[in-house]
Amino acid sequence: MTGSVEVPGGDDLSGLPVDVSQGEEPWVRTITARAGDGDELTLTWDEVAASVHVRWSSSGRTRLEVYRECLTKVSVRDVGSCVELRVWCRDVELGGQLVAEIGERVVVTDTLLRG
């Protein structure tokens, strides 16, 4: 692990319109959010490996799948009529942020730039 990873705890996630599941290891967690149109976004992070996996699916088909290492922070929050998931990654050469808004539809913005 390259450093500490800031992730939401159970209290931060309670009351949000997401499904939360613990992995086989206590440092692995999965969040699933469903959009009004039936699309689903799943975010899994591993605090020890400092990695993240994001999968957006629609009608059982994968629309987007992203794997990242050098995870530094995960944020999950309720923003009006959407759930917003933010993932920050940074290493010596690259840094970026993936933002997923899950409301009536799923909208994903992924920025990865040289640092």
VMD Tcl script that draws the C-alpha trace (Angstrom):
set ca {
  {0.00 0.00 0.00}
  {1.34 3.42 -0.97}
  {-0.27 5.30 1.93}
  {-3.51 5.58 3.80}
  {-6.78 5.45 1.89}
  {-9.67 7.64 3.04}
  {-12.96 5.76 2.68}
  {-16.44 6.19 4.13}
  {-17.32 4.16 7.21}
  {-20.55 2.37 7.96}
  {-22.05 5.43 9.65}
  {-21.27 7.55 6.57}
  {-23.14 5.09 4.35}
  {-26.20 4.45 6.51}
  {-29.29 6.21 5.28}
  {-27.98 6.54 1.71}
  {-29.93 4.85 -1.11}
  {-27.18 2.29 -1.78}
  {-26.57 -1.38 -1.01}
  {-23.42 -1.95 1.03}
  {-21.67 -5.29 1.36}
  {-18.48 -6.32 3.11}
  {-15.94 -8.40 1.20}
  {-14.29 -11.55 2.48}
  {-11.69 -9.30 4.08}
  {-12.78 -6.42 6.37}
  {-10.90 -3.85 4.26}
  {-12.89 -4.67 1.08}
  {-16.29 -3.05 0.62}
  {-18.79 -2.88 -2.25}
  {-21.42 -0.21 -2.85}
  {-24.20 -0.64 -5.41}
  {-26.49 2.17 -6.54}
  {-29.43 1.83 -8.92}
  {-30.65 4.51 -11.29}
  {-34.30 5.20 -12.07}
  {-33.90 3.71 -15.56}
  {-32.68 0.39 -14.09}
  {-28.95 0.86 -14.72}
  {-26.67 -0.12 -11.88}
  {-23.26 1.14 -10.76}
  {-21.08 -0.96 -8.48}
  {-18.00 0.39 -6.72}
  {-15.64 -1.95 -4.87}
  {-12.57 -0.74 -3.01}
  {-9.73 -2.50 -1.25}
  {-8.07 -0.31 1.39}
  {-5.00 -2.54 1.77}
  {-4.29 -2.86 -1.97}
  {-5.32 0.80 -2.52}
  {-7.36 -0.31 -5.52}
  {-10.84 0.29 -6.86}
  {-13.15 -1.36 -9.38}
  {-16.11 0.48 -10.94}
  {-18.71 -1.31 -13.07}
  {-21.72 0.29 -14.76}
  {-24.23 -2.19 -16.15}
  {-27.44 -1.82 -18.09}
  {-29.88 -4.69 -18.71}
  {-27.24 -7.19 -17.63}
  {-24.59 -5.82 -20.03}
  {-21.46 -3.98 -18.96}
  {-21.38 -0.40 -20.25}
  {-18.20 0.67 -18.45}
  {-15.61 -1.11 -16.34}
  {-12.66 0.67 -14.71}
  {-9.89 -0.75 -12.52}
  {-7.50 1.61 -10.75}
  {-4.65 1.31 -8.30}
  {-3.13 4.08 -6.18}
  {-6.51 4.83 -4.61}
  {-6.34 7.76 -2.18}
  {-9.97 8.57 -1.37}
  {-13.57 7.42 -1.87}
  {-16.61 9.60 -1.20}
  {-20.28 8.59 -1.29}
  {-22.96 11.21 -0.69}
  {-26.56 12.11 -1.37}
  {-26.80 15.16 -3.65}
  {-30.43 16.16 -4.21}
  {-32.01 13.48 -6.36}
  {-28.68 11.70 -7.02}
  {-26.13 9.59 -5.23}
  {-22.64 10.83 -6.03}
  {-19.65 8.51 -5.88}
  {-16.18 10.06 -6.16}
  {-12.91 8.17 -6.45}
  {-9.50 9.88 -6.27}
  {-6.34 8.13 -7.46}
  {-2.79 9.47 -7.44}
  {0.69 8.14 -7.94}
  {3.97 9.72 -9.01}
  {3.03 9.90 -12.71}
  {-0.77 10.05 -12.87}
  {-3.64 11.48 -10.89}
  {-7.33 11.80 -11.42}
  {-10.87 11.59 -10.27}
  {-13.81 9.46 -11.34}
  {-17.25 10.88 -10.57}
  {-20.45 8.85 -10.95}
  {-23.87 10.41 -10.45}
  {-26.71 7.95 -10.08}
  {-30.16 9.47 -10.31}
  {-32.73 8.91 -13.03}
  {-29.74 7.82 -15.17}
  {-26.06 7.08 -14.57}
  {-23.53 9.73 -15.59}
  {-19.81 9.00 -15.28}
  {-16.94 11.44 -15.71}
  {-13.41 10.05 -15.54}
  {-10.34 12.29 -15.63}
  {-6.83 10.84 -15.51}
  {-3.89 13.17 -16.16}
  {-0.13 13.16 -15.80}
  {0.82 14.56 -12.44}
}
mol new
graphics top color blue
foreach p $ca { graphics top sphere $p radius 0.5 }
foreach p [lrange $ca 0 end-1] q [lrange $ca 1 end] { graphics top cylinder $p $q radius 0.2 }
display resetview
